[in-house]
Amino acid sequence: MPQTLADSLEQHRISLPKIQVRKLDEYCRLLWDWNERINLTRHTDYDKFVARDVVDSLALAEFLRTGERILDVGTGGGVPGIPLAILRPDLRVELCDSTGKKALAVSEILQELRLDIPVHHAKAEALLSEKGKRFTTLTIRAVSRMVSLLR
């Protein structure tokens, strides 16, 4: 099993700038720290983080245009919103979670990472119905059944 994020990225043949590797590694450590207090992720080693979170975020990033406004619905621990913001600083990412303690945890993580990403403690449908709240793309991962989400 890889001992570092860099090892795991190399094992998955992913090459990223060093600054992004450092920021993703810092994010992992903060996420795992918070995960000991509240359940935010099951990806608690570098291999799972890279294989599921980084790979998924990189795949999604290929389809996004510069300047898109992204809302990560049901962000939990910040995936894919935070990795997307690290990998694609040209995007305008916002996070949303209806669970207060998760919204607070991810806000604290972002503060530690020194990333200026808004976090909304709200249901996505309430946020999306607010005047002036428009997003180019919504990311939704493991939140609910697809038919419920589309309604």
Secondary structure, DSSP 8 states (H G I E B T S, - for coil): --SSHHHHHHHTT----HHHHHHHHHHHHHHHHHHTTS---S--SHHHIIIIIIHHHHHHHTT--TT-EEEEET-TTTTTHHHHHHH-TTSEEEEEESSHHHHHHHHHHHHHHT----EEES-HHHHHHSTT---SEEEE-SSS-HHHHH-
